[in-house]
Amino acid sequence: MSYQKLKVRKLTPRIGAELFGVDLAQPLDNETFREIRVALLENQVIFFRDQNITIDQHKDFGRRFGELHIHPAAPSPEGHPEILRIHGDANSKRVAGEGWHTDVSCDAEPPMGSILRLHTVPDTGGDTLFASMYAAYDALSQQMKDFLAGLTAIHSGEQVYRGRYEYDGGQRDDTRKSFPVNEHPVIRTHPETGRQSIYVNASFTSHIPQLSRRESDAVLGYLYAHCARPEFQCRFRWEVGSIAFWDNRCAQHHALWDYFPNVRSGNRVTIKGDRPFYRAQTPERTAIAA
Ligand code: SIN
């Protein structure tokens, strides 16, 4: 696709592109919005620099792409239920996203995309890695693709969120809280591009119910190692005011926590998605998607 409004510079051939020529503090005209959407679909994650926007402008930008998602477990800042705070400092015991995942894949309809802006960054470190699950799928043998096509996997919020957040004024007691658990296809067809991608991740996925536990652990272990191969990845170096916007339907990400005890902080707006499905690809469909 050729862009009229934006300059798009790819980070790698498979995933990631930096976008220039847009100021998200200004109203977004329809053509620029359309090009941002195409850039996201083509690159799976897009990046903007020097975006000086308020929380409301951040939410408004997210709303152009769909209804905003409210996190099923993390508390939100007063008056902004759609904001997920991303924060690490000298008191942190853990940080969000430290491990390969797609956001909230335990939901029945997991988020289509997430838009993270950082306002405080460490001098070095705190990069985020993104991995193309299209590229990971494409690199599998046909026999492996056929085997995985018939399988589903269980995604559990429990194993990620239990004991993690403080509620009701600082209490970590979540014994009365339940977290989403859902079953999704192991291979997911992207609802807009029609491309296939691997849709299991080491953070949320617990097992493949069609297999014995040992078989499931072995297959998932293989897929996690395969999906984390460096040739499927790009790596983003944050600056103050940078924004990353990723497509959770075809990309995984991993936030590196190598900056302790320094501070890294920002806000994430997350956009609702739809129920993942697998549709076998016909030759005509493959041609359209390409
Ligand atoms: C996340 O949203 O998973 C965190 C990403 C990051 O902090 O880079």
Boltz pocket constraint, residues with backbone or C-beta under 6 A from the ligand:
constraints:
  - pocket:
      binder: B
      contacts: [[A, 86], [A, 96], [A, 97], [A, 98], [A, 114], [A, 116], [A, 126], [A, 127], [A, 128], [A, 253], [A, 254], [A, 255], [A, 256], [A, 268]]
      max_distance: 6.0
